[in-house]
Amino acid sequence: LMSLSSHYIQILDMQFSGHVSSQEFEDWLSQIQVFLDQGRAFVLIMQTLPQTEFPEDYREIQSRWYKSYKSLFFQYCLGLARIAQDEDDRIRLDTPALQQAWRVPYFVSLSKTDALDWAVQRSLCKTQIT
């Protein structure tokens, strides 16, 4: 007797650049929401390019969203990789406070390749053959 189960893990690769509007920021969160509502596991990669401007209320939008979805986020987000712009940015992003705030496995890198490798490793931890 052999049973095989296959789990597809999505890697959401999100990049911010230019002037991000409140609507675009909410759209970004609703992309994640689709996965949460469907109960689909994913790894999130986030990158903010230099000179990106976020809307004034983005922290408020994010915290309101996070309060509503955090338990599902903890359940289905297998990890969050942040791609830093430079060494200063890496130091700013790679703090215990930020790691604790997200409460999922958290990785900061200067390299997109390293972030993708890490994301694939996170997804492999969840894939099983029995």
N, C-alpha and C positions, 0 to 999 in steps of 0.2 A: 504494500500500500504506500503510495506516495502522494502527498498533497503539496501543491505549490500555490503560494499567494504572492501576488505582485502588487506593490504599492508605488504609485507614481507620485513623486515628490516634485512639486513645482519650485523653481527658483525665480523669485520675483526680483528683477534687477531694475531698481528705480534710480533715476538720475535727475537732479534738479539743476537748472541753469537759467540765467537771465533773470527776468522779473517774474516771480511766481505770484499769481493772484490767489485770493482767498478761495475762489471757486476751484482753481486748479489744485490747491492743497486739499480741499474737501474731496475732489475727484480721486486724488491719490489714495486717501484713506478709504474711499468706497471701493477701490480696487482690492484692497486687503480684506475689506468687509465681505466681499463675494466669497473668498476662500473660507472665512470664518463661518459664514452662514451655511456654506455647503459642507462644512466639516472636513475640509481638505488641508492636509499638512503642507507647509511651505517653508522655505528659507528665504529671508529677506536680505538683499544687498542694497545699501544706500550710498549714493555718492552726490556730493554737492560741489559743483564746479566753482572756480574762483569767480568773484564778482556776482554771485547769485544774491538776489534780494528776495526775502520772504515778506509776506504781508504782515502788517503790524499785529494782527490778531491770530497769527498762526499757532502760537503757544496755547492760547485759549481754545482754539478749534481742536488742537491735538489732545489737550488734557480732557476736554469734554468727551471726545471720541474714546479715549483710552479708558476713562471711567466706565463707559458703557460696555466696552468690548474686552477689558483686560483679562477676564477669566478665559474667554475663548482664545484670546491671543496667546496666553500662556500654554494653552492646550495644543494649539495647532502650529504656532510658529516654532520651528525646530532650532532657530538661531537667527541672529542678526549680525551681518558683517557691514562695517562702515569702511569706506575707502577715503582715506585722508588726503588732503591736497599737498601737504608737506609735513615735515617733522613737527613743527609747532602745532599744526592742526591735529596730528596723530596724538600728541601729548594731551591736547584739549579733549579729544574724543575718548581716549583710553583711560578713563578714571573709574575707580571703584564705585563712585556715586552713580555714574551713567550705567555701569554694568548692573548695579542693583536696581536702578529705576526700571530698566527693561525686563529684568528677571527671566531672561531666556539666555542660552549660551550666546556670548557676545565676542566679536572679534574685530580688531581694527588693523588695517593694513594700508601701506602706501601703494600697493599693487593690486590692480583689478584681477590679475591672474591668481594671486594668492587668495583673494577673497572668494573667487569662484571655486578654487580647489577646496577651500574650507567649507563652502556651501555644499559641495558634492559630498564631502566626508560626512557632514551633518546629516544629509539625506540618506546616505548609506547606512548610518546607524539605525535608521528607522525601517529599512527594507529588510524583509525576512523571507527566507525559504525554510519551510518546515517539512 
